[in-house]
Amino acid sequence: MRYDLVIFDNDGVLVDSEPISNRLLAACLTELGHQTSYEDSLRDYMGSAMHRIHDLIEERTGQRLPEDFDDVFHARVFEAFERELEPVAGAVGLVEKLAADGVPYCVASSGSHERIRVGHRKTGLDRWFDDGRVFSSQDVGRGKPAPDLFLYAAERMGVAPERCVVVEDSPLGVQAAVAAGMDVYGFTAMTPAERLVGATQLFSDLGELSDLLV
């Protein structure tokens, strides 16, 4: 194994949540008068912590989102997760293999701890991710593309940044991993390869990843 720690993004890498959450985010923003298509949401907000969505809307429109925006949005997302959410194809087998081989791994997500846990319970991934393996942008001051979250995860897991590899599917996540001094493997299942500039390597199927990491 060429790395001492595999850091997974969550949404779109472990759980197939990006189509659900971006559809609902576009709808919520449009309801408030900020016309947003599903494609707009993927382009502008995929991989973002909630504070970045607030900041971008205020920057572009001069208007602040309502105080209860996060609660309303997450309530809709969690309800949809219970109906629709599935693990990304190959995710369960990959994590199971890493655990069986004794390879250290964790998740570092822009989503809240509650969002991560809801998704993991629904998809059965909670079996492989105890509290010591779950890190959220809530744990640090700045979310991706700042490196803070990945550096925090590496520190908590006791591994030097240069010995870590990040598995990401968003441009913001790739930028954050590069800024943290980590290798990053860009997952192109939903994101065009040309948007993952800076990735150490690109791949399109989680089934390929265990062979790429050795």
Number of C-alpha atoms within 10 A of each C-alpha: 11 10 15 18 23 22 25 23 25 29 26 22 27 26 23 21 22 19 16 17 23 22 19 19 22 20 18 18 19 13 11 11 8 16 12 18 16 16 12 14 21 21 15 15 19 23 27 21 20 17 13 17 18 16 14 15 15 13 11 9 9 10 13 12 16 10 8 8 15 13 10 12 16 17 12 15 22 19 12 15 21 14 10 12 22 17 20 19 15 15 19 18 13 17 21 14 13 15 13 9 10 9 14 16 23 24 22 28 28 28 21 17 18 12 18 22 18 18 25 21 12 18 20 13 20 15 11 15 16 11 10 11 16 19 27 24 23 16 16 15 9 16 26 24 23 18 22 20 27 34 23 19 26 27 12 12 16 11 16 14 20 14 15 25 25 27 28 31 32 29 26 22 31 30 20 24 31 19 17 21 17 24 23 27 24 28 25 20 15 14 18 13 18 10 16 24 13 17 25 15 15 20 17 15 15 20 14 12 18 14 9 13 12 8
